[in-house]
């Protein structure tokens, strides 16, 4: 969280510096922050991670359901383009 905001700030203040220099400056900024300032960023990171885990769990559930559906549901079987029947056609 702080990395993206910090990078934008550093790039605005020091245009043209290398990515390595941005990383070093960001690390220095984090190092001099007091714990009260860090708590805000740490809480934002925890919230973002919890959000990500919920979305990932939902995606995995939908993926599993989709795989089960396509394996057993004949309504999604391919159709023969000659006779328009299900895949059981022998054209």
C-alpha positions in Angstrom: 0.0 0.0 0.0 2.6 2.5 1.0 4.9 1.4 -1.8 2.6 2.6 -4.5 1.7 5.8 -2.8 5.3 6.3 -1.8 6.6 5.6 -5.3 4.2 8.2 -6.8 5.3 10.8 -4.3 9.0 10.1 -4.8 8.7 10.1 -8.6 6.9 13.5 -8.4 9.6 15.0 -6.1 12.5 13.5 -8.0 11.6 12.9 -11.7 14.1 10.8 -13.7 15.5 8.7 -10.8 16.0 5.0 -11.3 13.7 2.3 -9.9 16.4 1.3 -7.5 16.7 4.8 -6.1 13.0 5.0 -5.7 13.1 1.7 -3.7 15.9 3.0 -1.5 14.2 6.3 -0.8 10.9 4.4 -0.1 12.7 2.2 2.4 14.3 5.2 4.1 10.9 6.9 4.3 9.4 3.8 6.0 12.4 3.5 8.3 11.9 7.0 9.7 8.2 6.8 10.2 7.0 6.5 13.8 4.8 3.5 14.7 1.6 5.6 14.7 2.1 6.5 11.1 2.9 3.0 10.1 -0.3 1.7 11.7 -2.4 3.4 9.1 -0.6 1.7 6.3 -0.5 -1.7 8.0 -4.2 -1.6 8.6 -4.8 -0.7 5.0 -2.6 -3.6 3.9 -4.6 -6.0 6.2 -7.9 -4.8 4.8 -6.6 -5.2 1.2 -5.4 -8.7 2.0 -8.7 -9.7 3.6 -10.5 -8.3 0.5 -8.2 -10.2 -1.8 -8.7 -13.5 0.1 -12.5 -13.1 -0.1 -12.4 -12.5 -3.8 -9.9 -15.4 -4.3 -12.2 -17.8 -2.3 -15.2 -16.7 -4.4 -13.3 -17.2 -7.6 -12.0 -20.6 -6.6 -15.6 -21.7 -5.7 -16.9 -20.4 -9.0 -14.1 -22.2 -10.8 -14.8 -25.5 -9.1 -18.5 -25.2 -9.9 -17.7 -24.4 -13.5 -15.4 -27.4 -13.8 -18.1 -29.7 -12.3 -20.7 -28.3 -14.6 -18.7 -28.7 -17.8 -17.7 -32.3 -16.9 -21.1 -33.7 -16.2 -23.7 -31.4 -17.8 -24.5 -32.5 -21.4 -26.2 -29.2 -22.2 -22.8 -27.7 -22.7 -21.5 -30.5 -24.9 -20.2 -29.5 -28.4 -22.6 -29.6 -31.3 -22.0 -31.1 -34.7 -22.2 -28.4 -37.3 -23.6 -30.8 -39.9 -26.7 -32.2 -38.1 -26.7 -29.9 -35.0 -26.8 -32.8 -32.6 -24.7 -33.2 -29.6 -21.2 -34.6 -29.8 -22.5 -38.1 -30.0 -22.9 -37.6 -33.8 -20.6 -39.7 -36.1 -20.1 -37.3 -39.1 
